[in-house]
Amino acid sequence: MRGTLMLSWILIICLSQVAVQSQYYSKSRPYHPRLPKVTNLHFFMHEHTGVTAVVVAQANISSNNSSVPFATLVAVNDPLRTGPEPDSEVIGNVQGISLLAGSNASSTQYIEFGFNTGKFNGSSLSVFSRGEPGLAVVGGRGRFMMAKGIALFNPILINATNVIIEFNVTVIHH
């Protein structure tokens, strides 16, 4: 009985101290959020099949007649250039994966546009989306912190070994 009474008093004292010491107190400065910025980017992705885009996994389906088989996982590391010409200036690269999972060669992609020149040097945009009609920008780092937006694309050249895609990206970031 005596132990229960002592435990009750200790519990009451502890609870009263928690209420006193858990009051909100801060010496920090007031929060002033940065205004969002809108940036429009225009660049070209140059892909060389088998060199910068490589199949890493593929389902064993014999009834597939498509040139791009269903259930194929492709890893990409393509250069970003200022123009469609193969000798135009390289401004960064695209890295990521593409899962070809649709019956019409559509894909779901997680890619990152990384920039290594100019005022966006060291910054990147993260994209995770299905490919039609554009790609959703879901984040970024560097100058594209907290990015959101859309990356519209236009295929310029598609053949057996090369793909050139034009990107017009509108990004809202801080």
C-alpha atoms as one frame of an Amber mdcrd trajectory, in Angstrom:
protein
   0.000   0.000   0.000   2.781   2.357   0.930   4.585   1.638  -2.382   1.436
   2.389  -4.391   0.942   5.697  -2.591   4.582   6.683  -3.208   4.314   5.719
  -6.912   1.121   7.788  -7.241   2.833  10.901  -5.797   5.850  10.465  -8.111
   3.520  10.144 -11.105   1.580  13.287 -10.117   4.814  15.286  -9.695   6.174
  14.074 -13.079   2.951  14.935 -14.896   2.864  18.423 -13.409   6.453  19.047
 -14.542   5.684  17.877 -18.099   2.868  20.396 -18.374   5.119  23.220 -17.165
   8.134  22.410 -19.352   6.310  21.582 -22.589   5.141  25.102 -23.362   6.139
  26.430 -26.793   9.058  28.862 -26.756  11.275  29.963 -29.638  13.885  32.627
 -30.237  13.906  32.030 -33.996  13.190  34.693 -36.555   9.744  34.973 -38.165
   9.130  32.888 -41.280   9.233  34.786 -44.584   8.717  32.355 -47.470  10.554
  32.960 -50.726   8.374  33.821 -53.683   8.130  31.069 -56.301   9.920  31.549
 -59.613   8.821  30.338 -63.043  11.589  29.126 -65.351  11.196  27.994 -68.959
  13.877  25.667 -70.315  14.487  24.437 -73.855  16.955  21.654 -74.652  17.412
  18.464 -76.658  18.063  14.908 -75.479  20.324  12.801 -77.728  19.986   9.040
 -77.239  22.078   6.332 -78.895  20.385   2.945 -78.583  22.676   0.363 -77.043
  25.161   3.034 -75.908  23.261   5.597 -73.793  20.011   3.571 -73.491  20.451
  -0.094 -72.548  17.877  -2.811 -71.873  18.550  -4.143 -68.357  15.552  -6.517
 -68.009  12.983  -7.974 -70.363  10.095 -10.405 -69.926  10.278 -13.699 -71.777
   7.130 -13.340 -73.888   7.201 -15.076 -77.269   3.882 -13.714 -78.601   5.038
 -10.077 -78.699   5.255  -8.692 -82.253   6.240  -5.136 -81.300   9.702  -3.690
 -82.012   9.713  -2.496 -78.373   8.653  -5.520 -76.320   6.138  -5.335 -73.482
   7.671  -5.447 -69.964  11.096  -4.059 -70.838  13.194  -2.018 -68.389  15.661
   0.412 -69.984  18.387   2.393 -68.200  19.287   5.739 -69.786  22.204   8.156
 -69.498  21.745  10.562 -72.402  23.405  13.929 -73.031  21.354  17.134 -72.992
  22.331  19.581 -75.723  21.360  23.107 -76.725  20.306  22.027 -80.220  19.345
  19.023 -82.340  22.767  18.884 -84.006  25.122  16.160 -82.706  27.915  18.719
 -82.182  25.813  21.287 -80.258  26.917  22.271 -76.748  26.358  19.710 -73.972
  24.610  21.320 -70.986  23.943  18.230 -68.862  22.559  14.731 -68.995  19.440
  12.657 -68.429  19.727   9.653 -66.131  17.021   7.239 -65.111  14.885   4.281
 -66.027  11.997   3.698 -68.376   9.531   0.827 -68.047   7.813  -0.115 -71.287
   4.557  -1.545 -69.999   1.862  -0.511 -72.465   0.599  -2.411 -75.459   1.331
   0.629 -77.678   4.983   1.065 -76.581   4.030   3.651 -73.938   6.287   3.918
 -70.929   6.456   5.008 -67.330   9.639   6.919 -66.611  11.688   8.068 -63.680
  14.377  10.350 -65.045  16.430  13.253 -63.808  17.588  16.164 -65.958  20.967
  17.153 -64.498  22.622  20.409 -65.560  26.400  20.949 -65.392  26.917  24.320
 -67.118  25.564  27.852 -66.896  23.495  29.331 -64.091  21.842  25.955 -63.359
  25.187  24.153 -62.860  24.746  21.461 -60.186  20.945  21.623 -60.302  18.556
  18.945 -61.480  14.881  18.296 -62.177  13.200  15.024 -61.185  10.502  13.607
 -63.443   8.230  10.674 -62.697   5.414  10.178 -65.132   3.818   8.357 -68.002
   4.991   9.794 -71.271   1.839  11.253 -72.786   1.368  14.189 -73.500   4.127
  15.435 -71.218   6.151  14.446 -68.195   5.351  15.667 -64.673   8.187  17.478
 -62.884   7.913  16.293 -59.277  10.974  17.816 -57.622  14.474  19.115 -57.982
  17.633  20.164 -56.224  19.984  23.113 -56.367  18.302  26.103 -58.007  15.231
  23.945 -58.686  14.462  23.281 -55.029  10.807  22.242 -54.496  10.189  22.206
 -58.250   6.923  21.285 -59.904   5.867  21.667 -63.477   5.661  19.951 -66.828
   8.160  18.806 -69.437   6.565  18.770 -72.874   8.470  16.811 -75.483   8.563
  16.577 -79.259  10.417  13.718 -81.004  12.683  15.193 -83.704  14.400  12.026
 -84.949  13.709   8.361 -84.236  15.525   5.613 -86.082  17.117   2.250 -85.255
  20.168   3.751 -83.508  19.400   7.387 -82.619  16.632   9.319 -80.888  16.573
  13.111 -80.586  13.822  14.648 -78.456  13.135  18.351 -77.986  12.028  19.391
 -74.461  10.159  22.533 -73.433  10.059  22.545 -69.628   8.103  24.972 -67.462
   9.094  24.796 -63.796   7.781  26.553 -60.703  10.459  26.514 -57.987  11.898
  28.445 -55.040
